[in-house]
Amino acid sequence: MGKSKFVVFPILLILLFVYGVVVGHYQIFPFDELSDLKFFLSQTEPSITADRPQIFDKAQDISKRITINSENDLIEKRDKLIDYIWMDDGFPSRFPDNVDVNISPNGYQDIKNLERIDSFTINMDFGKYEDKIFLSKDMEMNSISYLFTPTVSNKKLIIYHQDELGGSDELDFLEEKSKISMFLDNGISVLMFSMPGQGMNNEPVLEFERFGKLLLDSHNHFILIDNEYFHPVKFFVEPIIVSLNYIEQNFDYDDYYIFGISGGGWTTTLTSALDHRISKNYSIAGSFPLYMKSDRLNFGDYEQTIPELYNIATYEELYIMSSFYTDQHSVQIFIYNDPCCFQAELYEKSPYGDAIQDQLDILGGGGKFSVFLDNSTRVHEVSDYVLSLILDDILNKD
């Protein structure tokens, strides 16, 4: 009897191993259940190691790093950012390359208070000296956005910028349907964007003399084309600015707002610092100042740490620039235990919101900077709590 057990046990282990291989390869039961469990654990597992130092500076020293001491300083810094991003071309004044009015993509027909959907396509080149950067390309970089216009409108428009994982070729912005519906229900138009190379946006193939051909399917690839001739950071902000140019000419909105999560939150801050047509901006898990980026999870992609860009305007200065004027309000939201980045717990260790607001008060522009910590979710997402916060602020509810 003892020998039988000794033989059966290793046979059972071998069978379990073989079955595990089959489950992984053919995705049979319980593959979905195990995948869901893995996803759940990844979303709830703390990302901050308690015994690992994260911050090596003090928020009280923020004022020492801010070189904006007047409105003229702000204007000069904005001009330098424009020169860096667009070089000799200046701040974009053009319209989208293609506008399709009243399109009918699948899945949106049952949204209430939806009058129509328009599509904007913006094509972006690689600068005047692309022949000095690469040998050839198969296409320009593009951005495709949707404008959702309500039947009954209160003449407000909000831009919603997805994160690095937002959107897919098949669903365009359909996964954001509930958020779009919420704003339309309240008479607010919604302008949807995806990050460069995500969603419906294309991924050009470039051929380099030294590196061969490369598909631009990661923002970190942009470092290969960032040089004295061209700065690809324009791919993040130009689509929004160009779309607003067209909308301002062809619609009659009183107010523009913007919110985004993760990379979309980062885009929210930079765009609002550059384009003051946007009054209120809401960045969800979008950025920390560089002194809070010691941990690799918070260091971010290419766009988060471009030395030339942040030598012109540090994150602290971008926060000032996006909230300087009386009608401007910049709001940052961080999520507790965020499995991605920029966790609320880390912000609590070095809160800088008051320091930014104090500097704004000294400058006297009348703007407002706020930070909210979201305890309603443990997922890297735009929670219902944050959506209600944004909506109430736009509608001026207490």
Protein Blocks (a to p, Z undefined) as FASTA:
>chain_A
ZZmmmmmmmmmmmmmmmmmmmmmmnopafklmmmmmmmmmmmmgcfbdfklcfbfcdfkl
mmmmpccfbfklmmmmmmmmmmmmnomnopafbdcfbdcehiacehilmpghifbdcddd
ddddebjklmmmbmbdfbdcdddddddddfbdghiacdddddfkgocfklmmmmmmmmmm
mmmmnopacdddddehiajbccdddddfklopaddfbfklmmmmgcfkbcfklmmmmmmm
mmmmmmmmmmccfbdcdddehjlmmmmmmmmmmmmmbmbdcdehkbccfklmmpmklnop
fklmgfklmmmpgfklmmmmmmmbmmbccdddddehiakbopfklmmmmccklmmmmmmm
mnonopacdddddfkbccdcddfklmmmmmmmmnopZZ
